[in-house]
């Protein structure tokens, strides 16, 4: 199934395996792998981890978050000098793509924040004029679902996004279409959608 795309950008919640009984989690991940296999064979899939990849179930003795995700879907984090497979960068065609973790510490001077600051400083716009950020939780969201959940990230990351002129931020989590409107020098996202996710 060749699409002609240079890559697939996926903003988390891959398999929803966490919604299944513990003994069915592996089967759900296997099913997801078969589902994307024909596409992933022809172009890279670049993904961020969502809340459904956490799979933290201490009541069953599973205390390592992201265990299934990290073992099944390795990321090229070492190539971008990241200290965690949950945040990394990759260059694809004319884009520099930065993947962030909404579920790891991101405040100033944490490993993810320091890595992001250095990564943004080193973007070579002559070679990769497009600067794209992927993350799971949106920093702007007017939908009732998860409203203001990304506010703490916005407070910390927005300044870096503006300073280094990030072209677009793709986020998921809300299951709503985001449409952008220019406001001052900042791109603001306004959501209009019916949320089908059952919470």
N, C-alpha and C positions, 0 to 999 in steps of 0.2 A: 504494500500500500504506500507507494511513493507519492508524497504530497508536493514536492518542490520547495518546501519550507526549509530554511536554514536551521531552524531549531523549534522546539515546542517549549514554551514557557508555562510552567505549572505552579500555581501559587498555594499549594498545600491541600490537605485533605485528600490524599491519594486514594486509599482503598476503603476508608471507613471501617477498617477491621476492628477497631475498638468497640464497635457496637455489637459485636458477636461474643458468644460464650468463649471463654479462654481457649478451650480445645479447638475452636473453629477459627481462631485468629490466623493461624498459618495458612489454612485453606483459602481464606478470604484474600490474603496477600498473594497466594499463588494464582487465584482467579484474576486478580488485578494485573498481575504480571503477564498472564496470557492475553488479557484484553488489550494491553498497550504494545505487546511484542512486535506486531507487524508494523506499527508506526515507529517505534524506537529503533528498529533495525535500519531505518533509512535516514534518520536525523536525530541529533542529540536531544534528549529531554533534560531541561534545566529546571530544577524544582526547589521550592522552599518547603520546610516542614510546617504542617498545620497542627491545630489542636488535636485532630484525630490520629496523628502519628505519635502522640505522647505515650499512649498505652501504659500509663502508670497505674498499676493495680496492686497496691500493697496487701490488700485483703486476700490475694492469691499468691503472694510472695514475689510478685513482679515489681521490683523497685528501681529498675533501670529505665528511665524515660527514653523514648525513641529507639528502643532496642531493635525491634523488627525493621523499622525504617532504615536505620543506619547499617544494619547487616545486609539488607536486600538492595539498597540503593546508595552505593558509595558516591561521594562527591569529590571533585578535584580540589579539595580545600588546601592541600599542601602546596600546590602549584602557585596559589595566590598568597602564600605565607600566613594563612589563617591558622588559628590554634584549635579550631573546632570544625567538624564536618557539617555543622548546622549553618555556618556562614562562610561564604566563599565568593570568588569572582571568576569570570570566564570571559574570554573574548571570542565572539562569534560574528563572522562577517565584519560589518562596519559598526558593531555594537560592543560596548564594554558593559557586561551584565553583572551586577552585584546582587547577591542573594543574602538576605538578612534573616535572622531568627527572631520571631516575635516572642518566643518562649525561652529565651536566654537573656541574661542580664545585658542591658543596652545603655544604661546611664553612663555619664561621663566617667572616663578612666577605667571602665571595665574592659576586658579583653576584646569584646565585640566592637565597642565604640572606638577603641584605639586602633584596631585593625581597619575599621571603616574609614576613619580619618586619614590613615596612611594610604589606603587604597584609592580614595578619592583624589588625594594629592598627586598620585602617580598615573592617573588616567591620561593617555596620550591621544588628545582629540584629533590630531592630524590623521592618525591611523584608525581610530574608533570614534567618529564624531557623535555617535549616539551613546548616551549614558543612561542606562536603564537599571532600576532597582526592583527586585522582587521581594515581597514579604507577605506574610499571611494576613495579619491584622491591618486593616486600612487606617491610616492616620486621620483621614477625613471620612465621616460617615453620618448621613442624616437619617438612615433607615433605623427603625426601632430595634432591629436585631443587632445586638452588640454595640449599641449606641455609646459613644465616648470610650469604648474599650481601648482604642489606640491613642488616646489623648496623651498618656505619659510618654509614648514613643514620639508623638508629634513634637512635644516640648523639647525633647532631646535631639531628635534627628532633623527636624525641619530646617534648622539653621545650617546644617551641613549640606542638605539637599539644595538649598538656595545658593549658598556660597560657591559650591562646585557645579552649579547649573545642571542638576539632574534633569534630563529631558522628560522622563515619565516614570511613575511608580505604579507597578501593578500589584494589587492586593486581592485577597479572596475573603474568606471567612463569613462575609455577610450574605453571599449568594444573591447579589444584586448588581445590576448594570450600573456602572459609574460613568457619568458624563461630566466633562470638564468645562469650566467657565473661567475666563481670565478675571482675576481680581487683583488690582495693583500689580506687583511684580511676581505674584505667587499664583500658581495654578491650583484652583480650588475644585474639589470634586463634590458633586451633588448627586445623590442616589434617588432613583425612582424605580421601584420594583415591588413585587409581591414576594415575600420571603417564604419559600417552601420548606425550609429546614424546620423540623420539629424539635423544639428545645424543652 
